[in-house]
Amino acid sequence: MVSLLLLCCKQAKEQQEKVGHARKGLMRCMLASKEKAVSAMLRWTDAANVAMCDSYLSVEDERRRKRRETFGVDTLHSMFEVSTGTHPMQSGGGC
């Protein structure tokens, strides 16, 4: 009877160790896949940010081009010159 009880305890301990190893392996696997998912998300976010910046810059370039065509100068640059008093018309210089 005692030997049967010891055998059952030994088998239960072995099963517990197997479950523990399996649980650790599962946790490692989940952690690795989480890290891969986060890494992929960051790569996608970086690519999206680059695309958004490129898009914004191309829109701004187009706006500047249209302002130059319309006014002959970059309006923001001209407005800065007027506000700082460095515009040729205000400093007595010619165009």
C-alpha positions in Angstrom: 0.0 0.0 0.0 2.8 2.4 0.9 4.7 1.6 -2.3 1.6 2.2 -4.4 1.2 5.6 -2.7 4.8 6.4 -3.3 4.5 5.4 -7.0 1.4 7.6 -7.3 3.2 10.5 -5.7 6.2 10.0 -8.0 4.0 9.9 -11.1 2.1 13.0 -10.0 5.4 14.8 -9.5 6.6 13.8 -13.0 3.3 15.0 -14.5 3.6 18.3 -12.6 7.1 18.7 -14.0 6.0 18.0 -17.5 3.1 20.4 -17.2 5.6 23.0 -15.8 7.9 22.6 -18.7 5.0 22.7 -21.2 3.7 25.9 -19.5 7.2 27.5 -19.6 7.5 26.6 -23.3 4.1 28.0 -24.0 5.0 31.2 -22.2 8.2 31.5 -24.2 6.4 30.9 -27.4 3.7 33.5 -26.5 6.3 36.1 -25.5 8.3 35.5 -28.7 5.2 35.9 -30.9 4.2 39.0 -28.9 7.6 40.5 -29.6 7.3 39.6 -33.3 3.9 41.2 -33.4 5.1 44.4 -31.7 8.2 44.5 -34.0 5.9 44.1 -37.1 3.6 46.8 -35.8 6.5 49.2 -35.3 7.8 48.5 -38.8 4.3 49.1 -40.2 4.0 52.3 -38.1 7.4 53.5 -39.3 6.5 52.8 -42.9 3.1 54.6 -42.4 4.9 57.6 -40.9 7.4 57.8 -43.8 4.5 57.6 -46.3 2.6 60.3 -44.4 5.7 62.6 -44.3 6.4 62.0 -48.0 2.7 62.8 -48.8 2.8 65.9 -46.6 6.0 67.1 -48.2 4.7 66.6 -51.7 1.5 68.5 -50.8 3.6 71.3 -49.3 5.8 71.4 -52.4 2.8 71.6 -54.6 1.4 74.5 -52.5 4.6 76.4 -52.7 4.8 75.9 -56.4 1.3 77.2 -56.8 2.1 80.2 -54.6 5.2 81.0 -56.7 3.2 80.8 -59.9 0.4 83.0 -58.4 2.5 85.6 -56.6 5.9 85.2 -58.1 7.5 84.5 -54.7 7.0 82.1 -51.9 4.3 83.8 -49.9 5.5 82.6 -46.4 9.0 83.8 -47.2 7.7 87.1 -48.4 5.4 87.5 -45.3 8.4 86.9 -43.1 10.5 89.5 -44.9 7.6 92.1 -44.4 7.2 91.3 -40.7 10.9 91.5 -40.0 11.4 94.6 -42.1 13.8 93.0 -44.5 11.6 93.2 -47.5 13.3 95.0 -50.4 10.3 97.4 -50.8 10.5 98.5 -47.1 14.2 98.8 -46.9 14.4 101.2 -49.8 15.7 98.7 -52.2 14.2 97.9 -55.6 12.7 94.6 -56.7 
